[in-house]
Amino acid sequence: MSASCSRPGCQRAPSATLTYDYASGTATIGALAAPHPMQYDLCELHAERLSVPNGWSLVDERVSAPVLDIRDRFAS
């Protein structure tokens, strides 16, 4: 994990790791990972604002399935 966000001038603490797969045109944001020269740590703000080039896909592995509340089954 880096000490701060990889975006130039940003000193916020990182909360996610960005990786690129150039062969498939996919950018993936996931949980913080061990440092690697081909990965970029981003703060929450920059991870949320990330956009990818036209034709690329963005996969956000931080997003989980919605949690179902059992009370919803019994609501009228």
WOJO-V448937 format. One record per run of one state. SS is the DSSP state (2 for helix, 1 for strand, 0 for the rest). FROM is the first residue (numbers start at 1). LEN is the number of residues. If there is no record, write none. Layout:
# WOJO-V448937
SS | FROM | LEN
SS | FROM | LEN
This chain:
# WOJO-V448937
0 | 1 | 15
1 | 16 | 6
0 | 22 | 4
1 | 26 | 5
0 | 31 | 8
1 | 39 | 4
0 | 43 | 1
2 | 44 | 6
0 | 50 | 7
1 | 57 | 4
0 | 61 | 10
2 | 71 | 4
0 | 75 | 2
